Amino acid sequence: MSRLLNEKKAVPRPTKVLLGLALLPFAPFAVAQSTLGELLDTGAKKISADEFRQDVVQHPIVGPTPQGFRLELIYTSGGMIQGRSDTNPSTGGGTGGMNVLSSIDGVWNIDDSGRICTSMVIGRVFLPIRCEYWFKYRDDYFLAVSDSDPKAKVLRRTVKQ
């Protein structure tokens, strides 16, 4: 198992506090695309691990973070994540260009319940491990921490053309 996905390693409390304080000014820019209930009501379907590997892996994916930053990632077939993040939330979900860029490195795997689990470093910030279910509606993908809570927030991801 990769060291990045070792759940026994905790982020030191001072680092969490500093990260939280750094992101606090951007809270108003946090954009949730919708809730899982709304998404499922439109006809979205949860994708399987095989569908993730076929349709997402090795394709550039773009979308916002909960804080409104724009990500551009590639999940590699070897279990790595590479990409970049716009550190200006004003361009977070829009079509504008990226301003200040931070590199993204990380790892991903699929757990026993079909969640995509990631551990990433954006610039010098280590993000906690995050496991999410992926859903598809039309040409877009959506991530949610639950596959059954209708109030769970979802984030949109799009395959970059």
C-alpha positions in Angstrom: 0.0 0.0 0.0 1.3 3.5 -0.8 2.5 5.6 2.1 0.1 8.4 0.9 -2.9 6.1 1.5 -1.7 5.0 4.9 -4.7 6.1 7.0 -2.6 5.7 10.2 -0.6 8.8 9.3 -2.4 11.8 10.7 -1.9 15.4 9.5 -0.5 17.4 12.5 -3.1 19.6 14.2 -1.2 22.8 13.5 -1.1 22.0 9.8 -4.9 21.4 9.8 -5.5 24.7 11.6 -3.3 26.6 9.2 -5.0 25.0 6.2 -8.4 25.8 7.6 -7.5 29.4 8.2 -5.9 29.7 4.8 -9.1 28.4 3.1 -11.6 30.4 5.4 -11.6 33.6 3.2 -12.6 31.5 0.3 -15.7 29.9 1.9 -18.2 32.1 0.2 -16.9 30.8 -3.2 -17.6 27.2 -2.3 -19.9 25.9 -4.9 -21.8 22.6 -4.6 -23.2 21.6 -7.9 -26.3 20.0 -6.2 -27.2 17.3 -3.8 -27.1 13.6 -4.4 -30.9 13.4 -4.2 -31.3 16.0 -6.9 -28.7 14.2 -9.0 -30.3 10.8 -8.7 -33.7 12.4 -9.4 -32.4 13.5 -12.8 -31.4 9.9 -13.7 -27.7 9.8 -12.7 -26.3 6.4 -12.1 -23.4 5.3 -9.8 -20.5 4.0 -11.9 -18.7 0.8 -11.2 -15.0 0.3 -10.7 -14.7 -1.0 -14.2 -16.5 2.0 -15.6 -14.2 4.3 -13.7 -11.2 2.5 -15.1 -12.5 2.6 -18.6 -14.1 6.1 -18.8 -12.1 8.2 -16.3 -8.6 6.7 -16.0 -6.1 8.2 -18.4 -8.5 11.1 -19.4 -8.0 14.7 -18.3 -10.7 15.6 -15.7 -11.6 19.1 -14.7 -13.9 20.6 -12.0 -14.1 22.6 -8.9 -13.1 21.8 -5.3 -15.5 22.5 -2.4 -13.5 25.7 -1.9 -14.1 26.9 -5.5 -10.7 26.2 -6.9 -10.4 24.6 -10.4 -8.7 21.3 -10.7 -7.3 19.5 -13.7 -6.3 15.9 -13.0 -5.4 12.7 -14.7 -5.9 9.4 -12.8 -3.2 7.2 -14.3 -3.6 3.5 -14.8 -0.7 2.9 -12.4 -2.7 4.4 -9.5 -1.1 7.9 -9.6 -2.8 11.3 -9.8 -1.1 14.2 -11.6 -2.4 17.6 -12.4 -2.7 21.2 -11.4 -4.9 23.5 -9.5 -5.9 27.1 -9.9 -5.3 28.8 -6.6 -7.6 31.7 -7.5 -11.2 30.8 -6.5 -12.7 33.5 -8.8 -12.0 31.3 -11.8 -13.0 28.1 -9.9 -16.0 26.8 -11.7 -15.8 29.1 -14.7 -14.3 28.8 -18.1 -11.7 31.5 -17.4 -8.0 30.6 -17.5 -6.1 29.4 -14.5 -4.2 32.1 -12.6 -1.7 31.0 -10.1 -1.1 27.3 -10.6 -0.1 24.6 -8.0 1.0 21.2 -9.0 -1.0 18.2 -7.8 0.5 14.8 -7.1 -1.2 11.9 -5.4 -2.4 8.3 -5.5 -5.8 6.7 -6.0 -7.3 3.3 -5.5 -10.8 1.7 -5.3 -12.0 0.3 -2.0 -14.2 -2.7 -1.4 -17.4 -0.7 -1.5 -16.5 0.8 -4.9 -15.4 4.2 -3.7 -12.5 6.0 -5.4 -10.1 6.9 -2.6 -7.5 9.6 -3.2 -4.7 11.2 -1.3 -3.2 14.3 -2.9 -0.7 17.0 -2.3 -1.5 20.4 -3.9 1.6 22.5 -3.9 2.9 21.9 -0.4 -0.5 21.1 1.2 -1.2 17.5 2.0 -4.9 16.8 1.8 -6.6 14.1 3.9 -7.6 10.9 2.3 -11.0 11.2 0.7 -13.1 8.3 -0.5 -16.1 9.1 -2.8 -18.6 7.4 -5.0 -18.7 8.5 -8.6 -21.9 9.0 -10.5 -22.6 9.8 -14.2 -25.3 11.9 -15.7 -25.1 12.5 -19.5 -21.4 13.4 -20.1 -20.6 14.6 -16.6 -19.4 12.9 -13.5 -20.2 13.7 -10.0 -18.5 12.8 -6.7 -20.2 12.3 -3.4 -19.1 10.9 0.0 -22.3 8.9 0.2 -24.2 6.8 -2.3 -27.5 6.9 -0.4 -27.8 10.2 1.6 -30.0 12.5 -0.6 -28.6 15.6 1.2 -24.9 14.7 0.4 -23.3 17.4 -1.7 -21.9 16.5 -5.0 -19.1 18.0 -7.1 -19.1 17.9 -10.9 -16.2 16.6 -13.0 -16.0 16.8 -16.7 -13.7 15.0 -19.1 -11.7 17.7 -20.8 -12.1 17.7 -24.6 
